[in-house]
């Protein structure tokens, strides 16, 4: 695996071969980058897919919320509306759990 570099100013991470003369995020000089340890780099590489999955689930929850809101507006009958309200509640809870997991990953350098 190629060395991963981290900007000590803003935390941006990239592969060493793709590092230009300055940080593409904050503009800090190349000298502000440090090589990540093998362990830290492995965390980033290994968590890349799970972070994407969490983001996909968050997006699906947002779609569920929109669909359920549309179902509520149609107001077909009380049991139907109740299912849509429950779907919104469950989607919100799942979205919040995924956000919390992503925040935990960020705090552990798994991003």
N, C-alpha and C positions, 0 to 999 in steps of 0.2 A: 504494500500500500504506500502511496506517495505521502510525503510529509504534509500534514495540515498545519496551516499558519493561522494565528489568531491576532487580531489587532488589539493592542493593549489599551487603546483609547475607547473604542466602541464595541468591541467583542466580535466583529465580523470575522468569519472563518472561511478560508479558501485553500485550495491546493497550492503548494509551493510554486509549481510551474505556471500557475495562472495569476500569480501575484505581480502586479505592475509596480510602478514607481510610487504609487500612493494607494491608500485604502479607497475602494470604490464607494464605500458608504459615508465615511467622515472626512476623507481627504488627508488623513495622517500619513506621514512619510513611511516608506517601506521599512525603515529602521525600527518603527514602532511595533512591528509584527514579531511574534515569538513562535517557535516551533512547539506544537502540542506534543505531550508525551504520547507514547503508543497507547496507553490506557485511555487517555482523554480522547484521542482520535478514534479509537475503537468504539467508544460510547456514542460519538456523533454518527459514525458510519452505521452502527447497528440499530440506532434509534430512528434513522431517517425514514424507514418505511412505516414504523408504528406511528410516528408523528403524522405522516400523510394519512394514515387510516383514521386517526382521531379527527383530522380536518375534514375528511370525507364524511364521517359520521355527523360532525357538526353541521355540515351543509345539508345532509339528508334530514336532520332534525328541523332545520329552518324550512325545508320544503314541506315536511309534515305539518308544521305550524301554519303555513300558508294554506295548504289543502284543508286542514281542519277548520280554519277560519272561514273558508268558502263554504264548507259544509254547514257550519253554524248559521251563516247568513241565509242559506236555503231553508233552514228551519222546518224540515220535513215533519218531524215528530219529536217529542221529548226524549225518548230513548236514543234516537239517532244523534240528536244534539249532545246528549250526555257523553256518547262515545267520542265525539269530536273534541269536547272539552277535556276529556281524559287523555286523548291523544296529544293535545297541546301541552298538558301538564307533564306527561311522560317524556315528550320530546324535549321540553325545557330542562327537566332533571338530567336526562342523558347528555344533553349539550353541556350543561354545567359540569358534569362529571368528567367529560372529555377535556374541557377547558382546564379543570383542576389538574388532570393528569399531565397535560401539556405544560402547565406552569411548574409542576414537579420535575418534569424532564428538564426544563430550562434551568431550574435551580441546581440540578445535578450535572449540568454541562452536556446533557444529551440532546443536542440540537444541531 
